[in-house]
Structure formats: structure tokens, C-alpha cells
Amino acid sequence: MEEPNSSKRRRRSGIYLLPNLMTTGALFSGFYAITAAISGHFELAVIAIFAAMVLDGLDGRVARLTNTQSEFGAQYDSMSDLVSFGAAPALVMFVWSLSTLGKLGWVAAFVHCAGAALRLARFNTQLGTADKRYFQGLPSPAAAAVLAGYVWVGVVYDFQGASVSMVSLVLTVLTGLLMVSNVRYYSFKEVDWKGKVPFVVIIVVMLGFAVVLAQPSLMLFLIFLGYAVSGPALTLSMLRKWRQERKS
């Protein structure tokens, strides 16, 4: 005789559609970025990586708002992130610029990809113990945005990837290493998005959107490059403060 709750258990074995649909969109964007780069459409490739960032930011929030979080969704999101923010930017950078360096180029691309994989694995194992105010290591979406923004600037301003291959090498390796470093980055999770703000803040935000939309490639690259640099600066500041407290 079938147990009365067996049908309920079967229904619960499914997956939530909405958040996982967004994760699938992010995964597709990362995959499309790779295929676009192979075809030589670098601008489409980097736009796809930024689209993956938007979808990756939405899936978790949608899951929390609709109370549809699941272990499957968390693991699926990590797999999507590895493709979209690890493999995709590394391969886009390799095809656009690093391929001219031979073995050195693909080693640099692998450093970024492996850094993203290690960063995601460490993040998943430290969810319950990490300080929510900070990220340990550069988040993989931000690292991907640095490389994508860099390639986008090169395409828009007509730089040949081969002519800046050494800069590409350094930037790719640094983003990979920063992801697995112990450098702290502000997470913005303590910002009260529901609270009231002065009217001038809205004006500043509108001006910020206008500036980004006027030169999206350059501004997005500078914003995420600034965030990547902010981590070492924040860590050094915290170390200096800790040393001063110990002396006093």
C-alpha cells in the first residue's frame, strides 16, 4: 500500500522554476560569450558577460523574495558562475589578446578560470562562518567584469589585442590571484535599500546612470577596476588599524 505522503514527497523533489530560469539565462549568456568570441564578435561577447552578471544578481534575490531557495539552486548557481565568470572571460580574453603569447597566454587564461573555481568553492564552504560585511577575495562577477570591460574598451577604441597582450596578461593573472587571495572587499550587504535617503542621492544616482550610459565600456571598466583596487586598499587600512590598536 502506498504511503499517503508519498505523492507529496514526489512533488517536493522538483525544482523552483523562476530563480533557476534566471540562473539558466546567466549560464546561456556565459556560453554565448564564448561562442561569440570564437566567431570574432567580441563586443557581443562582453555584453553577454555583463548580462550574465545582471541575471546572476537577480536569481538569488528572486529566490529570497519568493521563498524558493534550495540547495539545488545554490549549486546550480555556482556551476553557472564558473562558466559565466570563470571560463567565459578567460576565453574571451585569450581569443582577443592572449593567444598571441602562445603557451604563456593560455596559462594566464587558466589562472583566471582556476581562480574563479577555487573562489566559488571557498565561498560555498564558508557561507555559515564568513563575515557578511566583506567578501574574502575578489568576487568572480567583479573579476569577470574587469576583463570584459577591458576587452570592450579595446574594441570600442579600436585597440588590437596583440598590441596590448602584456597588459592583458598582467590583468588576467591579477584577477585570478585576487579571487583566491585573503584580500577583503566590501560586500554592500549592510546597505539599507529600503530606507529613506536625501533627495540629492536620487539626483546623484541619475547622473551616475547618465555617465555610464554615455560611455558604457569605459565607465564599467573603470568602476570594476576601482572595486578590484579597493580590496587591497581596504585590507591594508584594516591591517594598519589593527597594528595601531595592538600598540596602544
N, C-alpha and C positions, 0 to 999 in steps of 0.2 A: 504493500500500500504506500502510495506517495505521501510524503510528509506535507502538511498544509502550508508550511513556509517555504517549500522548495521553489515554487514559482516566483516568490518574492526575491529569493536569492539569485535566481536566473536573471531577473530584471536588473538587479543591482550590479551584475557582472559587466554591464555595458560601460560606455564612456560618455562623458558630457560633450554635447555637440559644439556649443558656441565657443568656449575657450580653446578647445582642440582644433576647431576650424581656423581660428586665428593663428594658432601655432603652425598649422599646415600651410597657411598663407606665408608665414615667415620662412618656413622651410623651402617652399617653392621659390620665394624671392631669392634666397641664397643660391639655390640650384640654377635659377635663371641667370644670376650674375655670373656664374661660372661659364655657362654656355654662351652668354653674350660676349664675354671677354675672349673666349676661344674664337668667336666669329669676328673679333675686332671691333665690337660695339662697346667701347669702354665707358662711354657716358651712360648708356643704358645699364651697364653692369653696376656702376657705383650708385645710381639711383635705386636700383633693386636692393642693394645692401641697406641703404637708408630706409627704404620701405619695410625691410625686414625688421629694422630697429623699432619702427613705429608699431608694427604688429606684435613684436615681442613685448613691448611695453604695455600693450592693451590686453593681452591674453590673461596675464596674472591679475590685473585689476578687474577684468570682467568676471573672472572666476571668483574673486573675493566678493564682488558686489552681488553676484547671483548665487553665492554659496555653493559653487560647483567645483571646489578644489578637490584634487585627487592625487594619489601617488603616481598614477599613470600619467596624469597631466604634467606633473613636475619632471618626471623622467623624459617624457616626450619633448618638453620644452628644452631640456639640456641637450638632447640629440639635435634638435633644430638649431640651437645656438652654436653648436660645434660646426655645423655646415655653414650657417649664415655668417658667423663672426670669426670662425677659425679657418676653414678651408677656402671659403669664397674670397675674402680679401687677400689671403695669401696667394691664391692662384691668379686673381686679377692683377695683383702687383707683379707676379712672376711673368705673366704673359706680356704686360705692358712695358716692364723695365728690366726685371732681374734676369730674364732669360739671356740677356747679352753677357752676363757674367759667368755663364756656364755652371759648373758644379757649385760654386760659391753662391750663386743666385738661388738655386733650389734648396740649398741648405738654409739660407736665410728665410725663405718662404716656409720651410718646415719648422723652423724655430717659432715662428708666429703661430702656425697651426697647432703645434705641440703645446705651446704656452696656453692657448685657448682651452685645449683639452684638459690640461692639468689645473687650470684656473677653475673650470667648471666642476671638476671632480672635487677639488678642495672646498669650493663653495657649498656643494651638496652635503659634504660630511661635517661642515661647521655651522649648519643652519641653526641648531639649537643653542650654540655657545657663543657665536660671534656677536660683537658689539654692533647693534643695529644702526648706530650713527655713522659707522665707517665701513668701507669695503677694504678687505685685505688684498692688495694688488689691484691693478687697473682692470675695471670691468671689461669683459670681452666685447660688448657692443661699442664701448667708447674706443677701444683699441682698433676695432674694425672701422669705425668712423674716421679715425686719424688716417688710415691707409686709403680708404675710399675717398675722403676729401682731398688728399694729396694727389691721387690719380685724376680726380675731377678737375682740380686746378690745372694740372698738366695738360689735360685735353682742352679745356676752355681757352687757356693762354698759349696753346699750340707748342708745348714743350715736347720734345721727343724723349721717350722713356730711356732710350740708350744714353742720351746726353746727361742724364741725372741718375745714372744707375748706382753710383756710390752713395748718393743721398738716400736713394730708395733702400739700399742695403742697410744702412745705419738705422733708418726709421723702422724698417720691418723687424730687425733684430731687437731694437729697443722696446717696441710694443710687445713683442713676445716675452721678453725678460721682465718687463714691468707687470705683466699679468701674473707671473708666478713669484713676484717679489713680496716682501712683507711691508711694502710702502702702503700707507693708509690714504684712502680717498674718501672725501665727504660723500655720504650716500643720499643726502637731501630727504631722508625718510622722516626727519623731525619737523619738516616744514608743514605748517598748518594750512592746507589748501582750502579748508572750509571757513577759515577765519576772515574777519574783515581787515581790509588794508586801506591806506590813504588813497585818495583819488589819483594822486600823482603816480602811483605804482602802475595803474592801468595805462596811463599815458606812456610811461617808460616801456612797458611791455609792447604796446602798439608800435612805438618807434623801433624797438628791437626786431619785431617781425618785419617791419618795412626794410630795415637794413639788411636782414638775412635774405629777404626775397629779392632785393636789388642785386646782390652778388652771392647767390646761394653757395656756389662752390668754394669761394674764398672764405666766406664768413663761417660756414660749417667747419671747414678745415681749421681755421684759427680758434674757433670755440672749443673743439675737441682736443686740439693740440694744447691749448691753455689748460684744459682739465687734466690732460696727461702730465703736464708740468706741475700742476698744483699739488699732486700727490707727494713727490719728493720735497717740495717746499713745506707742506703741512707736516710731514714726518720729521723734517729737520727742526721745525719750530717746536714740535712736541718734545723732541729729544732735548733741545736746549732748555725748555721749561722744566723738564724732569731733572736735569742736571742741576739747575739753579735751586730747585726745591730740595735736592739732596744736600747741597752745600749749606743751605740755610737750616 
